[in-house]
Amino acid sequence: MASLLELRAVSVAFADRSGTLTVLADSLDLGLRTGRLHCVAGPLGSGKSSVLRVAAGLLRPTSGTVAWNGEDLAALGEDAVASRRAAHIGYVDQEATLLGHLSVLENVLLPAVPRRRGAELQGRAHQLLAEFGLAEVASARPAELSPGERRHVALARALLLEPPLLILDEPTTGLDRASADAMIAVLGAQRADGRALLVASADQALIDAADVRSTLGGGIR
Ligand SMILES: Nc1ncnc2c1ncn2[C@@H]1O[C@H](COP(=O)(O)OP(=O)(O)OP(=O)(O)O)[C@@H](O)[C@H]1O
């Protein structure tokens, strides 16, 4: 069976205003199967977010290939990548941005809107909020929640359409240790449920919880 996600010889480089090239990832290989947690580690500014954006099909690599279920993204048009991403990937960016004028429940239901499946997915949204201990705040606005609760809401939103692959950028950043550990436990439960997870993190506890690590600038261990 093909990997859910495969990066082969992926390099990511950006040119600054003077034209000087900064290479963030150099010939990175990564294969991710169901029930595995892979952590992209590395110091501040080492390119973790960029690698995750490449894996999520949001940024084209400078060289190398990215495949989902064995399908090379370079062979697909932008619309095809977007529709496959919607079915295949739950992505949470580093800010775990929520829409402040919507309730917690409405934020979780956002992926249902373009598919007109809001009514059908209400039950799943409530179930995810209950699973994360957030049933009581379903009607609250995001600003009323703690940073840890907001991150769990963003994760619930990413899980709404039951994607096989989660891509999470620094899911414990900005959380106190107890909230960060709660998030790591939730990610472990997702892995045990058979989901594949790709995370970027500088949090040693999350790095230690991973099955495989790619350290930018330092190879794979
Ligand atoms: N679109 C872009 N154009 C030019 N340079 C960029 C672009 N995106 C990122 N960079 C550069 O790449 C560097 C690494 O960015 P990236 O966010 O991928 O690293 P990171 O390891 O996730 O950082 P952090 O730990 O701070 O979140 C940035 O400091 C920036 O200089």
The ligand as an SDF file (V2000), in Angstrom:
LIG
                    3D

 31 33  0  0  0  0  0  0  0  0999 V2000
    7.5560   32.6720    1.4090 N   0  0  0  0  0  0  0  0  0  0  0  0
    8.7850   32.9380    1.8690 C   0  0  0  0  0  0  0  0  0  0  0  0
    9.6400   33.7330    1.1720 N   0  0  0  0  0  0  0  0  0  0  0  0
   10.8710   33.9860    1.6080 C   0  0  0  0  0  0  0  0  0  0  0  0
   11.3850   33.4780    2.7530 N   0  0  0  0  0  0  0  0  0  0  0  0
   10.5800   32.6960    3.4840 C   0  0  0  0  0  0  0  0  0  0  0  0
    9.2560   32.3720    3.0850 C   0  0  0  0  0  0  0  0  0  0  0  0
    8.7140   31.5470    4.0260 N   0  0  0  0  0  0  0  0  0  0  0  0
    9.6660   31.3640    4.9610 C   0  0  0  0  0  0  0  0  0  0  0  0
   10.7810   32.0420    4.6270 N   0  0  0  0  0  0  0  0  0  0  0  0
   12.0340   32.0590    5.3890 C   0  0  0  0  0  0  0  0  0  0  0  0
   12.2840   30.7800    5.8890 O   0  0  0  0  0  0  0  0  0  0  0  0
   12.6340   30.8320    7.2650 C   0  0  0  0  0  0  0  0  0  0  0  0
   12.0890   29.6140    7.9510 C   0  0  0  0  0  0  0  0  0  0  0  0
   10.6780   29.7090    8.0140 O   0  0  0  0  0  0  0  0  0  0  0  0
    9.7620   28.5960    8.6540 P   0  0  0  0  0  0  0  0  0  0  0  0
    8.5690   29.3320    9.1800 O   0  0  0  0  0  0  0  0  0  0  0  0
    9.5260   27.5050    7.6740 O   0  0  0  0  0  0  0  0  0  0  0  0
   10.6570   28.0250    9.8430 O   0  0  0  0  0  0  0  0  0  0  0  0
   10.2100   27.3850   11.2390 P   0  0  0  0  0  0  0  0  0  0  0  0
   11.2670   26.4020   11.6110 O   0  0  0  0  0  0  0  0  0  0  0  0
    8.8170   26.8840   11.1560 O   0  0  0  0  0  0  0  0  0  0  0  0
   10.2740   28.6330   12.1860 O   0  0  0  0  0  0  0  0  0  0  0  0
    9.6080   28.8300   13.6490 P   0  0  0  0  0  0  0  0  0  0  0  0
   10.2230   27.8140   14.5410 O   0  0  0  0  0  0  0  0  0  0  0  0
    9.9940   30.2300   13.9750 O   0  0  0  0  0  0  0  0  0  0  0  0
    8.1270   28.6610   13.4550 O   0  0  0  0  0  0  0  0  0  0  0  0
   12.0300   32.1290    7.7740 C   0  0  0  0  0  0  0  0  0  0  0  0
   12.8390   32.6960    8.7650 O   0  0  0  0  0  0  0  0  0  0  0  0
   12.0080   33.0070    6.5530 C   0  0  0  0  0  0  0  0  0  0  0  0
   13.1850   33.7750    6.5220 O   0  0  0  0  0  0  0  0  0  0  0  0
  1  2  1  0
  2  3  1  0
  2  7  2  0
  3  4  2  0
  4  5  1  0
  5  6  2  0
  6  7  1  0
  6 10  1  0
  7  8  1  0
  8  9  2  0
  9 10  1  0
 10 11  1  0
 11 12  1  0
 11 30  1  0
 12 13  1  0
 13 14  1  0
 13 28  1  0
 14 15  1  0
 15 16  1  0
 16 17  2  0
 16 18  1  0
 16 19  1  0
 19 20  1  0
 20 21  2  0
 20 22  1  0
 20 23  1  0
 23 24  1  0
 24 25  2  0
 24 26  1  0
 24 27  1  0
 28 29  1  0
 28 30  1  0
 30 31  1  0
M  END
$$$$
